[in-house]
Amino acid sequence: MTASTQGAKDKELQAFKNSQYNYWDARVLADYWGQSEEDAKARIGRKILWGKKDTVSTGARFE
């Protein structure tokens, strides 16, 4: 992974951490998307950074 790619992933993970979503959202979506938890967190964070209002739209929201 290049430094710029790692920097982008770090921003995505930080966006996830600062969001309303939690471990269980990432865990369920990781299984659904067929990826690791960290990759799911980054994917959610990327969608947040893109401005998606309803990032987790699969109904996998846990409280």
C-alpha positions as CSV (number, residue, x, y, z in Angstrom):
1,M,0.0,0.0,0.0
2,T,1.4,3.4,-0.9
3,A,1.6,6.3,1.5
4,S,-1.2,8.2,-0.3
5,T,-3.4,5.1,-0.3
6,Q,-2.8,4.6,3.4
7,G,-3.5,8.2,4.1
8,A,-6.9,7.9,2.3
9,K,-7.7,4.8,4.2
10,D,-6.8,6.5,7.5
11,K,-9.2,9.4,6.6
12,E,-12.0,6.9,5.8
13,L,-11.4,5.0,9.1
14,Q,-11.5,8.3,11.0
15,A,-14.7,9.3,9.3
16,F,-16.2,6.0,10.4
17,K,-14.9,6.5,14.0
18,N,-16.5,9.9,14.1
19,S,-19.9,8.7,12.7
20,Q,-23.0,7.3,14.2
21,Y,-22.1,3.8,13.1
22,N,-20.4,1.3,15.4
23,Y,-18.6,-2.1,15.5
24,W,-21.7,-4.1,14.8
25,D,-22.7,-2.1,11.8
26,A,-19.2,-2.8,10.4
27,R,-19.3,-6.4,11.4
28,V,-22.6,-7.1,9.7
29,L,-21.7,-5.3,6.6
30,A,-18.3,-6.9,6.4
31,D,-20.1,-10.3,6.3
32,Y,-22.6,-8.9,3.8
33,W,-20.0,-7.3,1.5
34,G,-17.5,-10.2,1.9
35,Q,-14.7,-8.1,3.4
36,S,-12.8,-7.7,6.6
37,E,-14.1,-5.5,9.4
38,E,-11.4,-2.9,8.7
39,D,-12.3,-2.8,5.0
40,A,-16.0,-2.4,5.8
41,K,-15.2,0.4,8.2
42,A,-13.2,2.1,5.5
43,R,-16.0,1.6,3.0
44,I,-18.5,3.1,5.3
45,G,-16.1,6.0,6.0
46,R,-15.6,6.5,2.3
47,K,-19.3,6.8,1.7
48,I,-19.6,9.3,4.6
49,L,-16.8,11.4,3.0
50,W,-18.7,11.2,-0.3
51,G,-21.6,12.8,1.4
52,K,-24.0,9.9,1.6
53,K,-26.7,10.6,4.1
54,D,-27.9,7.0,4.6
55,T,-24.5,5.2,4.4
56,V,-25.8,1.9,5.9
57,S,-28.9,1.3,3.8
58,T,-29.1,-2.4,4.1
59,G,-31.1,-2.2,7.3
60,A,-28.1,-3.4,9.3
61,R,-28.3,-0.6,11.9
62,F,-27.8,-1.6,15.5
63,E,-28.3,0.4,18.7
